[in-house]
Amino acid sequence: MTPKLIKVFYILALLLISLFALMVVALGIWVAQLRNGWLLGLLIMLSSPVMWFFQAILARIFMEAVVVRFKGVEHLRVIKDKI
């Protein structure tokens, strides 16, 4: 049951991370156009894929840790039942 839920949560996390990355790009465009800070706006827009990548990696690591935790408990339960 847990791996199926983890897949759903991982997809939801990636959707939220992607939405955040798009908001950062929109912020960069806003800074570049309205504030006339084209260099700062460009840097903000270029940082968006980097932030997306690291956030996606962190979400993946967290989800994998949850799966490992549940699998470990499952294996310990099997060992306990054998004794």
C-alpha positions as CSV (number, residue, x, y, z in Angstrom):
1,M,0.0,0.0,0.0
2,T,2.8,2.4,0.9
3,P,4.6,2.4,-2.4
4,K,1.4,3.3,-4.2
5,L,0.8,6.2,-1.9
6,I,4.4,7.3,-2.2
7,K,4.1,7.5,-6.0
8,V,1.0,9.7,-5.6
9,F,2.8,11.9,-3.1
10,Y,5.9,12.1,-5.3
11,I,3.8,13.2,-8.3
12,L,2.0,15.8,-6.2
13,A,5.3,17.0,-4.8
14,L,6.7,17.4,-8.4
15,L,3.6,19.3,-9.5
16,L,4.0,21.7,-6.5
17,I,7.7,22.1,-7.2
18,S,7.0,22.8,-10.9
19,L,4.4,25.3,-9.9
20,F,6.9,27.0,-7.6
21,A,9.5,27.1,-10.4
22,L,7.0,28.7,-12.8
23,M,6.2,31.3,-10.1
24,V,9.9,32.1,-9.8
25,V,10.2,32.5,-13.6
26,A,7.1,34.9,-13.5
27,L,8.8,36.8,-10.7
28,G,12.0,37.1,-12.8
29,I,9.9,38.4,-15.8
30,W,8.2,40.9,-13.5
31,V,11.5,42.1,-12.1
32,A,13.0,42.4,-15.6
33,Q,10.0,44.3,-17.0
34,L,8.5,46.4,-14.3
35,R,11.5,47.1,-12.2
36,N,13.8,47.6,-15.2
37,G,16.3,45.2,-13.7
38,W,17.0,43.0,-16.6
39,L,20.1,41.4,-15.2
40,L,18.5,40.6,-11.8
41,G,15.4,39.3,-13.6
42,L,17.5,37.1,-15.9
43,L,19.4,35.7,-12.8
44,I,16.1,34.9,-11.1
45,M,14.8,33.2,-14.2
46,L,18.0,31.2,-14.6
47,S,17.9,30.1,-11.0
48,S,14.5,28.5,-11.5
49,P,15.7,25.2,-13.1
50,V,18.5,24.9,-10.6
51,M,16.0,25.3,-7.7
52,W,13.6,22.9,-9.4
53,F,16.3,20.2,-9.7
54,F,17.5,20.4,-6.1
55,Q,13.9,20.4,-4.8
56,A,13.0,17.4,-6.9
57,I,16.1,15.6,-5.7
58,L,15.2,16.4,-2.0
59,A,11.7,15.2,-2.5
60,R,12.9,12.0,-4.1
61,I,15.3,11.4,-1.2
62,F,12.6,11.9,1.3
63,M,10.2,9.6,-0.5
64,E,12.8,6.9,-0.8
65,A,13.6,7.3,2.9
66,V,9.9,6.7,3.8
67,V,9.8,3.6,1.6
68,V,13.0,2.2,3.2
69,R,11.6,2.9,6.6
70,F,8.4,1.0,5.9
71,K,10.2,-1.9,4.2
72,G,12.6,-2.1,7.2
73,V,9.6,-2.4,9.6
74,E,8.1,-5.0,7.3
75,H,11.3,-7.1,7.3
76,L,11.6,-6.8,11.1
77,R,8.0,-8.1,11.5
78,V,8.9,-11.1,9.4
79,I,11.9,-11.8,11.5
80,K,9.9,-11.4,14.7
81,D,7.3,-13.9,13.4
82,K,10.0,-16.5,12.7
83,I,11.2,-16.4,16.3
